[in-house]
Amino acid sequence: MQNLIKMYAGEKRKIRLFVHSKKKPEDTFIIRNAKAEIYLYGDLMQTIECEIDEHDLIFLLGIEESGNYKMIITYVIADEVIKNKFEIEVR
């Protein structure tokens, strides 16, 4: 599933992503670390460390130039490394 974020160049937005178990909602887990990587035409433009608040990943997203970016959120739970992909449209 593709997720789309639309924003304007120079804007800064606080992003909060809620992580949940697909197996059982009541499953307990701990997110050990998380980061967001921003790519433009396959080139890594920036890496943002995420704040972890229980099952929320929080970070400030700011892009100065217009374009269509890709963002990959990577986080670690137990022995798994999980990645989620987003599209960012900056006008």
N, C-alpha and C positions, 0 to 999 in steps of 0.2 A: 504494500500500500504506500503510495506517495503522499506526502504531506506538503502543503504549500504555505509559505509565509510571504506576504506582500508588505513592502516597506519602501520608504523614500531614502535616497542617499543622505547621509549625515544624521539620520534618525538613530536613536539608541533605545532599545527595548529590553525590558527584563523578561526573560523567557523562563517559564516554569513547566517542566514536563513531569507528569505523574507516571511512575513505573508500577505495574501491577502484575501479578502472576496470572498466566493464561490457564494454568491447571486448576487452582482453587483460589478464590479471592481471599480466603482466610490464611493462606500460606504465609509464614513469616520468613523474611529474608533481609539481608543487609547488603546495601550497595557499598562496595569498598572504595571505588574511585570512579570518576567520570570526567569526560572531556568532550568538547565540541570542536570539530575541525571544519573550516570553511574553505571550499575549493572554487576556483574560477578556471574554466577550461582545463581541468585536471591538475592545475597547480595549487598547492597548499598556500593559502593566503594568510590564515591565522589559526592559532590553536587557543581555545579558551577553556580553562579549568572550571569545572562546575562545582558549585556548592551543593552539598548533599544534606537534605533535611528529611530524614526518615526515608520516604519513598518518592520524594520530589528531587528533581535535578534543576538547579537554578543558576542562570548565568545572564550576563548583560551582552546583548548582540548589537553591534554597531558596524555598519559598512558605509564607507565614504563614497564609493564609486558605483554608478549604475551598472547593471548587468544581471545575468541569470547565474546564480551561485548554487552550489550543492553543499549541504551541511551533513556531516556524519556525526552522530552522537554515539560515543563508545562508553560502555560502563561494565563493571565487573561485579558479578554476584556469584559467591562461592567459587567454583572452578570454571564458570562460564564467562566468556567475553561476548557481550551482546552489542549489536550495532543497529541503529535506526537511521534511515536516510530521509532528508527533507530537501525540498527545493526552496530557494529564496529568490524572489523577484524584487530587484531594487530599481526603482525609477529615479 
